[in-house]
Amino acid sequence: MLKIIIPTIMLVPTVLLTPQKLMWTTSTTYSMLIAALSLQWLTPTYYPHKNLSQWAGIDQTSSPLLTLSCWLLPLMIMASQNHLQQEPPSRKRMFITTMIMVQPFIILAFSATELTMFYISFEATLIPTLILITRWGNQPERLSAGIYLMFYTLISSLPLLITILYLHTQTGTLQLTMLTLTHPHTTSHWSSTLSSLALLTAFMVKAPLYSLHLWLPKAHVEAPIAGSMLLAALLLKLGGYGIMRTTTLTGPLSDLIQYPFLTLALWGALMTSSICLRQTDLKALIAYSSVSHMGLVVAATTIQTQWSFSGAMILMISHGLTSSMLFCLANTNYERTHSRILLLTRGLQPILPLMGIWWLLANLTNMALPPTTNLMAELTIMTSLFNWSYLTLALTGMATLLTAAYTLSMLLMTQRGTLPTHLTSIQNSSTREHLLMALHITPLLLLILKPELIS
């Protein structure tokens, strides 16, 4: 554990002390080395925990997410080079340090074996993302987006803290390994339902459940590219991971909790994909699509079967990579045309033909085309939900249909059609952007060959 966490913390003085000319290259190569080191966590073992210490250990559920979070740091640094070119060097250093400061907190949150530790790091990831959004966003609306993000997270996470303390007084320990062994002896029916509700709501807001998701499109639209990559790929996964961790503690959920959450999640997947069909803003479209994907994850984790857990895991990993790639592509368009409106960025394929390939690949994986891991995840989730109740098939089937529809419409809007007249000169796509897209898509294509790494 420490051989990843200590180098990530030492990235901060590295960035602050390297000369201006070498700053981007050193930070990128250093974080790539850390990402290469973190691949060792994926090795399958027979033990329930790897590298177990008193406060952190790597589980079968947390190792893919940990590797994903280490993998995304160099990609975030690479993606945000272009829009920081006009800034003075001290501000560049500040930007990279805020990006790096999120990383140890995320690693701690994914690997914590103790619930208070998990809670502290879960909340601490809020601060650097808030700084990223409210300081480096593009429009003045970024302040309202930051306020939305902060208050949604804070209001939902206070009951979580109270429930964690209540669990501690009930059982006397908060170690996850101990809590799975002790059966929760609750005094009354209501206290158990209320405690599991409070445990779940904080993660439901984070992973956004439909009707608690209003902070997400705002935050995504206003954030800089690194901020939205971070939000889409890692912070939403914190919500899903937290649900997977806490539902194993509470035992099987009562119907009072299960039915509303499941219906909201599936109905939300349907509603957000139909919102995506009538969306003019490219970044908001991708944000809403991630809401609909995470709705499937929430629905899968509330019914708590083996199949649904593995499906939710695979969907979280593959969605993290695809949505992050889509945000990068939207950002390359935004840097060239300075607008996120779909009507004003039409027909870019004849101008940037290589970017057209990346757009096609990202959209096909987002749509869950057959060999990809996205399809495998959605199929496992759908079969487990169908096994739970036959009625869910109508909702999930409609949701996949609408997903395919809005993904294809986004692809056709951005790549095909006549070029708008106001675009006179567009810079070519740089090697850095192609490398960024390739580093997003190659793990996805390689995971098709060995998907048991992430299930």
Secondary structure, 3 states (H helix, E strand, C coil): CHHHHHHHHHHHHHHHHCCHHHHHHHHHHHHHHHHHHHHHHHCCCCCCCECCCCCECECCCCHHHHHHHHHHHHHHHHHCCHHHCCCCHHHHHHHHHHHHHHHHHHHHHHHECEHHHHHHHHHHCHHHHHHHHHHHCCCCCHHHHHHHHHHHHHHHHHHHHHHHHHHHHHHCCCEHHHHHHCCCCCCCHHHHHHHHHHHHHHHHHHCCCCCCCCHHHHHHHHCCHHHHHHHHHHHHHHHHHHHHHHHHHHCCCCHHHHHHHHHHHHHHHHHHHHHHHCCCEHHHHHHHHHHHHHHHHHHHHHHCCHHHHHHHHHHHHHHHHHHHHHHHHHHHHHHHHCCCEHHHHCCCCCCCHHHHHHHHHHHHHHCCCCCCHHHHHHHHHHHHHHHHCCCHHHHHHHHHHHHHHHHHHHHHHHHCCCCCCCCCCCCCCCHHHHHHHHHHHHHHHHHCCCHHHCC
